[in-house]
Amino acid sequence: MTEEVAAKRLKTSPPLIGTHNGHFHADEALAVYLLRLLPAYNPSSLLRTRDPSLLSTCHTVVDVGGEYSPSTNRYDHHQRTFNTVFPNHTTKLSSAGLVYLHFGKPIIAHRTSLPESSPEVSILHEKIYSEFIEALDANDNGISVYDPAAAASLQKRFNDSGVTLGSLVSDLNYSYNDEAPSNPSDLLPKPLKNKTPDQLQAEEDARFLEASSLMGTTFLRKLAYYHKAWLPARTLVHSAYNLRHQNDPSGQIMVFKNGGVPWKDHLYSLEASRPDEEKVLYVLYPESPNEGAKWRVQCVSVTKDSFESRRPLREEWRGVRDEELNEKTGIEGCVFVHASGFIGGNKTREGAMEMARRSMIS
């Protein structure tokens, strides 16, 4: 099927999307949802099968079929020769990454009403892949988040594998000893022996659609956040960064007029692009937009994902509050300093600024 023929078929009839039946994963659950976000695939039908003759009737096939061919809308990644990655990344793609690679920008443009060719769409396309979809690709392809050479010396302090999106999707599959409920949300099992193969497949398909909705709504929430909050914050962070020497001659205290700005990503990117400039140690912002709101002084962490601060608030202040903290700091209006020293509060901007200044020279 040529690309032109495929396009004509898509325009003249609701497209049929194919994926495999049986045990499902987060990647194809998201891939199907992503396709259906596009007007060309809405409405569309879904066929879950491993029968090649049935898959050949589908307009688009994901995660099955042993073929990666965008011109014929085939997006499988299980071939031995498959090694496609997202631009500027090294993680091999799953079906979610493949669909996102080819359709991500049109989806983002459609959902945000931004021009597909705009820089903003490109920024969002990269950001959502890095922060959301790449982890799904890695999980499905058995790629560790850690360098194998370093992983041998690492030991988990607790188990977090049960709270990933992949594990939540996996929970929606039937267990090996399950008795299939007639409704995926029904907690009371019904005997398998009374079900026909078609009924069992329909129930499995319903579970898959529940998984697809879980993955898809998560994607939409991520997109909405990065579009409406994270992306506009770039301008605010750039402005605050450029004005930081007005707050303190050191240039290591950054101030926002409003709280809630997602500043971390943008600050680290800015600093990476200006390696010869001093690093920011503290970020100040009001707790709320209300007049007379208290102020926070937050320490910048060593890296984006680190819990270690570049310079914590002074040790003798940590875990202390109110009047006792006023006495220890010699600063009026103190509210608290967290036990780890990564954040503190004061009743005024000036007080929060002084807490940052005194900690900077400790």
Helices and strands as residue ranges (DSSP letters): H 3-12, E 16-19, H 26-36, G 39-41, E 45-48, H 52-55, E 60-62, E 68-69, G 70-72, E 74-75, H 95-112, H 119-128, I 129-133, H 134-140, H 148-151, G 161-163, H 165-170, G 192-194, H 197-225, I 226-230, H 231-242, H 244-247, E 253-255, H 264-273, E 282-286, E 295-299, G 315-317, H 322-329, E 334-337, E 343-346, H 349-360
